[in-house]
């Protein structure tokens, strides 16, 4: 219990460092490639990667975010219409379940959902100051993650070699093998998942936009 309480006190810090490590872990191969294949040093390679990330995020914020906001506004405006359609769908499903003789009643569950959503929206609207404070905290934590990840990208290899230099030859080779295995398995899994999600979101956007499905941007973001 004492150990769990101690971890709870530093959980926020551990999450920030964990997120920074994962962020630097994903970017490390790209930074290494730029460092090896160009005349830039390590600092310049990290700056180039960060600049590219900020450019992409800025472009997404300038072009994608306003369109997503418009679609979310339109979705909120059509809320009553979609709610009525969902209500009829739920009742049709319940009729089919009754016809099949299945003892499953989904109507009470569905009828309770709007009340839960309304209560959540009311709590969200009444605690505007808390929402602003939470948003500021998230932005500050993201800023810390970027700074710590920058330092990890700069000196991560140096710190690793300083650590392995304190080990004997046998342990050093074992730790190097562990690092190589993690880079190939865990790192490949993370990068592959991110690439797969990006491609899936883009493909979803292209397909449903071609068929004229409303709210295609919001659906593509959620699916991706």
Helices and strands as residue ranges (DSSP letters): H 2-9, H 11-37, H 42-59, I 60-64, H 65-77, H 79-99, H 107-126, H 128-164, H 169-182, I 183-187, H 188-210, H 216-223
